[in-house]
Amino acid sequence: MGALVERAKPGVTERQLAASANFAIADGGGYPHFCIVGPTSMANPANIFGNPNPSDRPLEEGDIINNEMAAGYGGVTVQIGNPVCVGEPIEAARRLWEEAVLPSARAIEEALVPGKTLEDVRQAGRVILENGYPAARPFATGSTSPPPLPISGWRRSTGPTTSRRSRPVWSS
């Protein structure tokens, strides 16, 4: 994510942005699974999800880059997505960050401690709803629910749903 943020300047293309992120992952010993980027204007957005096949569209001042990346390292795969502004965010984007995204992330972080349940973590994310913003997609998908279709080798954990580690591990 750091490489993507650092490279996000006017004139850089979607393809160059994705290449920078993928190179940083691989150069650090990781394995890039996917890198989706989707810049759009903050003032007049026309893109709700990134492009898994990045184009040669150059970034412009005032863009926001919707993104999602997944990478493996040492046998563990993680996934992250964090909007990145090219230049200063417009007021609506700043307000969304300050009123929904940041408070929810901090509440979730506080709930990710030994002894807390996955329901505690899910409830912590409700800060978004409590502050008047809609929930667009499920939170922590696949962490406790079986998949809708049988998957070879998948089995439900029969153990407790409380965190016993110093850091959580989310898996399907």
C-alpha positions as CSV (number, residue, x, y, z in Angstrom):
1,M,0.0,0.0,0.0
2,G,2.9,2.3,0.8
3,A,4.3,2.0,-2.8
4,L,0.8,2.8,-4.2
5,V,0.5,5.9,-2.0
6,E,4.0,7.1,-2.9
7,R,3.5,6.7,-6.6
8,A,0.0,8.3,-6.7
9,K,0.8,11.5,-8.5
10,P,-0.7,13.3,-11.5
11,G,0.4,11.8,-14.8
12,V,1.1,8.3,-13.4
13,T,-1.1,5.6,-15.2
14,E,-3.2,3.0,-13.5
15,R,-0.9,0.4,-15.0
16,Q,2.2,2.1,-13.5
17,L,0.4,2.4,-10.1
18,A,-0.4,-1.3,-10.0
19,A,3.1,-2.2,-11.2
20,S,4.6,-0.2,-8.3
21,A,2.5,-2.0,-5.7
22,N,3.2,-5.4,-7.2
23,F,6.9,-4.8,-7.4
24,A,7.1,-3.6,-3.8
25,I,5.3,-6.8,-2.6
26,A,7.5,-9.1,-4.7
27,D,10.7,-7.1,-3.9
28,G,9.9,-7.5,-0.1
29,G,9.6,-11.3,-0.4
30,G,5.9,-11.5,-0.9
31,Y,3.7,-12.9,-3.6
32,P,1.2,-10.5,-5.2
33,H,-2.2,-12.2,-5.6
34,F,-4.0,-9.3,-7.2
35,C,-3.9,-5.5,-7.3
36,I,-7.1,-3.7,-8.3
37,V,-6.9,0.1,-8.9
38,G,-9.7,2.4,-10.0
39,P,-9.1,6.1,-10.0
40,T,-12.0,8.4,-10.5
41,S,-12.7,12.1,-9.9
42,M,-13.7,13.0,-6.3
43,A,-15.8,15.9,-7.6
44,N,-17.7,13.8,-10.2
45,P,-17.1,10.1,-9.5
46,A,-17.8,7.6,-12.2
47,N,-16.2,4.4,-10.8
48,I,-17.4,2.4,-7.7
49,F,-14.8,-0.4,-8.0
50,G,-11.3,-0.7,-9.3
51,N,-10.1,-2.3,-12.4
52,P,-8.4,-5.7,-12.2
53,N,-6.9,-4.9,-15.7
54,P,-5.4,-1.5,-15.2
55,S,-5.5,0.9,-18.1
56,D,-3.2,3.6,-19.3
57,R,-5.4,6.4,-17.9
58,P,-3.2,8.9,-16.2
59,L,-4.0,10.1,-12.7
60,E,-5.3,13.6,-12.3
61,E,-5.2,16.1,-9.5
62,G,-8.5,15.6,-7.6
63,D,-8.8,11.8,-8.3
64,I,-9.5,9.3,-5.6
65,I,-8.1,5.8,-6.2
66,N,-10.3,3.0,-5.2
67,N,-8.1,-0.1,-4.7
68,E,-7.9,-3.6,-3.3
69,M,-4.8,-5.7,-3.0
70,A,-4.0,-9.2,-1.8
71,A,-0.6,-10.6,-1.2
72,G,1.0,-13.6,0.5
73,Y,4.1,-13.7,2.7
74,G,5.4,-16.6,4.7
75,G,2.4,-18.7,4.1
76,V,-0.1,-16.0,5.2
77,T,-2.4,-14.1,2.7
78,V,-3.7,-10.7,3.6
79,Q,-6.1,-8.3,1.8
80,I,-6.3,-4.6,2.1
81,G,-8.1,-1.7,0.4
82,N,-7.8,2.0,1.3
83,P,-8.9,4.9,-0.9
84,V,-6.0,7.2,-1.8
85,C,-6.5,10.8,-2.8
86,V,-4.4,12.5,-5.5
87,G,-4.0,15.9,-3.9
88,E,-6.1,17.1,-1.1
89,P,-9.4,15.3,-0.5
90,I,-12.6,17.2,-1.1
91,E,-14.8,18.1,1.9
92,A,-17.2,15.2,1.5
93,A,-14.3,12.7,1.3
94,R,-12.6,14.2,4.4
95,R,-15.9,14.1,6.3
96,L,-16.5,10.4,5.4
97,W,-13.0,9.6,6.6
98,E,-13.3,11.5,9.8
99,E,-16.9,10.5,10.7
100,A,-17.0,6.8,9.5
101,V,-13.8,5.2,8.3
102,L,-11.3,6.3,11.0
103,P,-13.7,5.9,14.0
104,S,-14.7,2.4,12.8
105,A,-11.1,1.3,12.2
106,R,-10.1,2.5,15.7
107,A,-13.1,0.8,17.3
108,I,-12.3,-2.5,15.5
109,E,-8.7,-2.3,16.4
110,E,-9.6,-1.9,20.1
111,A,-11.9,-5.0,19.8
112,L,-9.1,-7.2,18.2
113,V,-7.6,-8.4,21.5
114,P,-7.5,-11.8,23.2
115,G,-10.8,-12.7,24.8
116,K,-13.0,-10.7,22.4
117,T,-15.4,-12.6,20.1
118,L,-15.9,-12.1,16.4
119,E,-19.3,-10.6,17.3
120,D,-17.5,-8.0,19.4
121,V,-15.4,-7.1,16.4
122,R,-18.5,-7.0,14.1
123,Q,-20.3,-4.7,16.6
124,A,-17.3,-2.4,16.8
125,G,-17.6,-1.8,13.0
126,R,-21.2,-0.5,13.5
127,V,-19.7,3.0,14.2
128,I,-20.3,3.6,10.5
129,L,-24.0,3.0,10.8
130,E,-24.3,4.8,14.1
131,N,-22.8,7.9,12.5
132,G,-25.4,7.8,9.7
133,Y,-23.5,6.2,6.8
134,P,-24.8,3.1,4.9
135,A,-23.0,-0.2,5.0
136,A,-22.1,-1.1,1.4
137,R,-20.8,-4.6,2.0
138,P,-20.3,-7.2,4.6
139,F,-17.6,-6.8,7.2
140,A,-15.0,-9.6,7.8
141,T,-16.6,-11.9,5.3
142,G,-15.7,-15.5,5.5
143,S,-14.3,-15.3,9.0
144,T,-17.1,-17.4,10.7
145,S,-19.6,-18.5,8.1
146,P,-19.4,-21.5,5.8
147,P,-19.2,-20.8,2.1
148,P,-22.5,-20.9,0.2
149,L,-21.3,-23.8,-1.9
150,P,-19.2,-26.8,-0.8
151,I,-15.5,-26.3,-1.3
152,S,-13.2,-29.2,-1.3
153,G,-11.0,-29.3,1.9
154,W,-13.1,-26.6,3.7
155,R,-14.3,-27.4,7.2
156,R,-15.9,-25.4,9.9
157,S,-13.8,-24.8,13.1
158,T,-15.3,-26.4,16.1
159,G,-13.2,-24.3,18.5
160,P,-14.2,-21.2,20.4
161,T,-14.7,-17.9,18.4
162,T,-12.6,-15.8,20.8
163,S,-9.2,-14.5,19.9
164,R,-6.4,-16.3,21.8
165,R,-3.5,-14.8,19.9
166,S,-1.7,-11.5,20.1
167,R,-3.0,-10.7,16.6
168,P,-6.0,-12.1,14.7
169,V,-5.8,-14.3,11.7
170,W,-8.8,-14.1,9.3
171,S,-9.5,-17.0,7.0
172,S,-12.3,-18.7,5.1
